[in-house]
Amino acid sequence: MGREFIDLFDEWASSYDDTVSGHDVEYKEVFDQYEVILDTVALKSAGNVLEFGVGTGNLTEKLRSKGLSVFGIEPSTEMRKKTESRFPDLSLFDGDFLSFPKIDAEINTIVSTYAFHHLTDEEKDKAIELYSHLLGQNGKIVFADTAYLHDEDRQARHAKVKEQGFLNLLKDLQTEYYTTLEVLESLFAKHGFSVSFTKMNEYVWLMEAVKK
């Protein structure tokens, strides 16, 4: 359910913003166009927004700057502290993609960046089914995350990273639950969503799913 990675994110909280800004050479391509990716997710969001994996609040800031009401879900205590210091009035809860407090408001958009891969494909299936009940017709899921076109793309990416000598990144790609666009398209369709994918950098795809 992603909670097996909480200790990692508690530890990463102090340096996360340096990593996403490109100071970590190994992850530079992963976070290429980071601000553009977040801006795009915010641009495609509307109404009351449920944000999973708030982290240090970078996407939250962009959503709020648009005048949107944001309800944040974040399992890492240290990450929540970072966000709470930036936005003391934010509705921020301890939770994850599958387990979170009931939100006493109609949700129009569900967003997340760099986090959905913490779920296995089976858990992604359960999450999308859950969100299909939270959203009304034309409600949207807007996620940006690393994904592969297909299994051949996965194998090629791992080989390239190994050749680059980025062994930490390779371990990450092999350990966490990065899936394929083929799987994601099938899961969204299964639960009544029309989905489109836009490539944002060498790793990250924007997923925009609209409930039919």
C-alpha positions as CSV (number, residue, x, y, z in Angstrom):
1,M,0.0,0.0,0.0
2,G,3.0,2.2,-0.2
3,R,3.5,2.4,3.5
4,E,6.6,0.1,3.3
5,F,8.4,3.2,1.9
6,I,7.5,5.6,4.8
7,D,10.9,5.3,6.5
8,L,12.6,6.2,3.2
9,F,10.4,9.4,2.9
10,D,10.9,10.4,6.5
11,E,14.6,10.3,5.8
12,W,14.3,12.0,2.4
13,A,12.2,14.9,3.7
14,S,15.1,17.1,4.5
15,S,16.7,16.8,1.1
16,Y,13.7,16.1,-1.2
17,D,13.5,19.6,-2.6
18,D,17.2,19.5,-3.5
19,T,16.7,16.2,-5.4
20,V,13.7,17.4,-7.4
21,S,15.5,20.6,-8.4
22,G,18.1,18.6,-10.2
23,H,21.0,18.6,-7.7
24,D,21.2,14.8,-7.7
25,V,22.8,13.8,-11.0
26,E,21.5,10.3,-10.8
27,Y,17.9,11.4,-10.6
28,K,18.3,14.5,-12.8
29,E,16.4,13.0,-15.8
30,V,13.6,11.6,-13.6
31,F,12.9,15.1,-12.3
32,D,13.6,17.0,-15.5
33,Q,10.9,19.6,-16.2
34,Y,9.7,19.1,-12.6
35,E,8.1,22.6,-12.3
36,V,6.4,22.2,-15.7
37,I,5.0,18.8,-14.7
38,L,3.5,20.2,-11.5
39,D,2.2,23.2,-13.4
40,T,0.5,20.9,-15.9
41,V,-1.2,18.8,-13.2
42,A,-2.4,22.0,-11.5
43,L,-3.7,23.5,-14.8
44,K,-5.7,20.4,-15.5
45,S,-7.3,20.4,-12.0
46,A,-10.5,22.0,-10.9
47,G,-12.9,22.4,-8.0
48,N,-12.2,20.5,-4.8
49,V,-8.9,18.6,-5.1
50,L,-7.8,15.5,-3.3
51,E,-4.0,15.2,-3.4
52,F,-2.2,12.0,-2.6
53,G,1.5,12.0,-1.6
54,V,1.6,15.6,-0.8
55,G,5.3,15.4,0.2
56,T,6.8,18.8,1.0
57,G,3.8,20.6,-0.6
58,N,5.2,21.6,-4.0
59,L,2.1,20.6,-6.0
60,T,-0.1,21.8,-3.2
61,E,1.3,25.3,-3.6
62,K,0.5,25.4,-7.3
63,L,-3.0,24.1,-6.7
64,R,-3.7,26.7,-4.0
65,S,-2.3,29.5,-6.1
66,K,-5.1,28.6,-8.6
67,G,-7.6,29.2,-5.9
68,L,-8.5,25.5,-5.6
69,S,-9.5,23.8,-2.3
70,V,-7.0,21.1,-1.5
71,F,-7.3,18.1,0.8
72,G,-3.9,16.5,1.3
73,I,-3.1,12.9,2.1
74,E,0.5,12.0,3.2
75,P,1.7,9.0,5.1
76,S,5.2,10.3,6.1
77,T,5.2,12.3,9.3
78,E,8.4,14.2,8.4
79,M,6.9,15.2,5.0
80,R,3.7,16.3,6.6
81,K,5.7,18.5,9.0
82,K,7.3,20.2,6.0
83,T,4.0,20.9,4.4
84,E,2.3,22.0,7.6
85,S,5.0,24.6,8.1
86,R,4.3,26.0,4.7
87,F,0.5,25.8,4.8
88,P,-0.7,25.8,8.5
89,D,-4.3,26.1,7.3
90,L,-4.2,23.2,4.8
91,S,-6.5,20.2,5.4
92,L,-3.8,17.6,5.6
93,F,-4.3,14.0,6.8
94,D,-2.2,10.9,7.6
95,G,-3.2,8.4,5.0
96,D,-2.3,6.7,1.7
97,F,-3.8,5.9,-1.7
98,L,-6.1,3.3,-0.3
99,S,-6.6,4.3,3.4
100,F,-7.5,7.9,4.3
101,P,-10.1,9.8,6.3
102,K,-13.5,10.5,4.8
103,I,-13.4,13.9,3.1
104,D,-16.5,16.0,4.0
105,A,-16.8,17.6,0.6
106,E,-17.5,16.7,-3.0
107,I,-14.2,15.8,-4.8
108,N,-13.8,17.0,-8.4
109,T,-10.2,16.2,-9.1
110,I,-7.8,13.6,-7.7
111,V,-4.1,14.4,-8.2
112,S,-0.7,12.9,-7.4
113,T,2.9,13.3,-8.7
114,Y,5.8,10.8,-8.4
115,A,3.9,8.5,-6.0
116,F,1.4,6.1,-7.7
117,H,4.2,3.7,-8.3
118,H,4.3,2.9,-4.6
119,L,1.3,0.6,-5.2
120,T,1.4,-2.8,-6.8
121,D,-0.7,-3.2,-10.0
122,E,-3.3,-5.0,-7.8
123,E,-3.4,-2.1,-5.4
124,K,-3.6,0.4,-8.3
125,D,-6.7,-1.5,-9.4
126,K,-8.3,-1.2,-6.0
127,A,-7.3,2.5,-5.8
128,I,-8.8,3.4,-9.2
129,E,-12.0,1.5,-8.3
130,L,-12.2,3.5,-5.0
131,Y,-11.7,6.8,-6.9
132,S,-14.5,5.9,-9.3
133,H,-16.9,6.0,-6.4
134,L,-15.5,9.3,-5.1
135,L,-15.8,11.2,-8.4
136,G,-19.0,12.2,-10.2
137,Q,-19.4,12.2,-14.0
138,N,-16.6,14.1,-15.6
139,G,-14.6,14.0,-12.4
140,K,-10.9,13.7,-13.1
141,I,-7.8,11.8,-12.0
142,V,-4.6,13.7,-13.0
143,F,-1.4,11.8,-12.1
144,A,2.2,12.3,-13.2
145,D,4.5,9.4,-12.6
146,T,7.3,7.2,-14.0
147,A,5.8,4.5,-16.2
148,Y,6.9,2.3,-19.2
149,L,5.3,2.0,-22.6
150,H,5.5,-1.8,-22.3
151,D,7.8,-4.5,-20.8
152,E,10.4,-4.1,-23.6
153,D,10.6,-0.4,-22.7
154,R,11.2,-1.4,-19.1
155,Q,14.0,-3.7,-20.0
156,A,15.7,-1.1,-22.2
157,R,15.4,1.5,-19.5
158,H,17.0,-0.7,-16.9
159,A,19.8,-1.6,-19.2
160,K,20.5,2.1,-20.0
161,V,20.5,3.1,-16.3
162,K,22.9,0.2,-15.5
163,E,25.2,1.4,-18.3
164,Q,25.1,4.9,-16.9
165,G,26.3,3.5,-13.6
166,F,23.2,4.8,-11.7
167,L,22.9,1.9,-9.4
168,N,20.7,3.6,-6.8
169,L,18.3,4.6,-9.5
170,L,18.4,1.1,-10.9
171,K,17.6,-0.4,-7.5
172,D,14.7,2.0,-7.2
173,L,13.3,1.1,-10.7
174,Q,13.6,-2.6,-9.9
175,T,12.3,-2.4,-6.3
176,E,9.2,-0.2,-6.6
177,Y,6.1,-1.0,-8.6
178,Y,6.5,1.0,-11.8
179,T,4.0,-0.3,-14.3
180,T,3.2,0.1,-18.0
181,L,0.8,2.3,-19.9
182,E,-0.8,-0.8,-21.2
183,V,-1.7,-1.9,-17.7
184,L,-2.8,1.6,-16.6
185,E,-5.0,2.0,-19.6
186,S,-6.7,-1.3,-18.9
187,L,-7.3,-0.4,-15.2
188,F,-8.7,3.0,-15.9
189,A,-11.1,1.6,-18.6
190,K,-12.1,-1.2,-16.2
191,H,-13.5,1.3,-13.8
192,G,-15.2,3.7,-16.2
193,F,-12.5,6.2,-17.1
194,S,-11.4,7.5,-20.4
195,V,-7.6,8.1,-20.1
196,S,-4.9,9.8,-22.1
197,F,-1.2,9.8,-21.6
198,T,1.3,12.6,-22.4
199,K,5.1,12.1,-22.1
200,M,6.6,14.8,-19.9
201,N,10.3,13.7,-19.8
202,E,12.3,10.5,-20.3
203,Y,10.6,8.8,-17.3
204,V,7.4,10.6,-16.4
205,W,4.0,10.4,-18.1
206,L,1.0,12.6,-17.4
207,M,-2.1,10.5,-16.9
208,E,-5.4,12.3,-17.3
209,A,-8.5,10.1,-16.7
210,V,-12.0,11.4,-16.9
211,K,-15.0,9.5,-15.4
212,K,-17.6,8.7,-18.1
